[in-house]
Amino acid sequence: MGTSTGRTAIVTGASSGIGRAIALRLGAAGIQVFVAGRRAAALADTVAAVVAGGGTATAVAADLRDLSAIERLVDRATADTGRLDVMVNNAGVSYRGTLADGDLDQWREMLEINVLAMAVGSRAAVRAMRACGAEGHIVNISSSATRLESPGFYGATKTAADAITASLRRELENDTIRVVNIVPGATATNLARHHPEVVLGLATAVGQDIEPTDGLFTDRALEQVANAAGPALAHPDDVARAVLFAITQPIQLNISEITVQPARRPPARS
């Protein structure tokens, strides 16, 4: 793996789940991390965890539906450190529901965060990386929902994001910037906060007794289910290790995509 000390990274959606795990991995590798998300208190916890692991982190609370906030985030990181080397577009939202009866506000939020925020973040990162001459990496977190025959509206937004990622990778072939697509399979993440019935079904299948609070599951509860599921459910750190692997390869190598999935399918829900 390459040297990471002295590099700067941004991780969106770092309040919990995969984003938090990525921030911890990058911080432990000596990368100065800027973590972004809507929940200021949770971001502060992520920063504290990075620092406890020997790293350096800064929290920037932002609603990524405000696209100008993403550009300000990139400006903040480059102003504070003089550079940007890694941009991890991890923030994402997922709502269940049929297309025939879908909620327009939920569709709009998924489009704004899963597609537009990722595209604007990537564009801002390219400009910042070029300005400082970085050998940079843009890492977009996709979803195995894009592999389904009928992915629903969420899967459609992630499919659009995949297409943008592939186009950007092609555009930057002659730059010193690589573009990586990470595709998590079944993983215990904060996306499960929008699907309490799925989490409860899985918890029952693996013999865990958990309950949501105000419709949400804590990170501890999700980790409890993930540990009980064993090889049937990936851990957020599995995805984080894939990200670290990709960004520490020589810039001459293009790691275009990594799929991270559990060894076994999740147990059937009763």
Summary of the structure (lengths in Angstrom):
residues: 270
radius of gyration: 17.7
end to end distance: 43.7
largest distance: 54.5
contacts: 948
relative contact order: 0.14
helix: 50%
strand: 16%
